[in-house]
Amino acid sequence: MGRVVHFEISVDDTKRAVAFYKKAFGWKIDKWGGEMEYYLVQTGEKGQPGIDGAIMPREKDFPPTTNTIAVDDLDAAIKKIKAAGGKQVTDKTEIPKIGWFCYCLDNRFGILQPTGMM
């Protein structure tokens, strides 16, 4: 069963949004060390119910919020999504030390095969 494991909030002004979510909810937010402007969000302590996510700049045709669902096998999940009437909208990409990822569309969502599950 696929489980939501990550969210992304896309915004027009990342600095404003980072400040807002820190102040309003006490979230811990740090810039990711990758090439793109991407802020990792910790919404609670490890072991507590809930999920963590990210804040990122808004892109054309990107929804305000995107959820990512963990799957055991990305290629098999893509086939099931297509068979159910959805579509893959980005290429399969490896995120080093995280896993394999792509965006899909029914209502836009991401799927991730975490490292170690292949």
C-alpha angles and dihedrals in degrees: 000000000000114000129199105249105164141021132203124205111199115204141174094232114034095184091054092046094047090052092046097051092044091052099038099043107012092241118168107234126183132172112256114240094233130105097265129068100262129147120204114221125208108194097184146348120301111270094030119114115265140061136265126225147160145266117224140167115277115255129200111278092007116129121235092249130025126186123207121213122204116230133182094227121023096197093050090047091051089053091050092047091052092046089052091054100265127117140218110243103180133039121264105266133187116230103201113247090359108068144246118322145178138162120245133187135232090103095348114273138154129236124206132191101202118224112270095035096092 
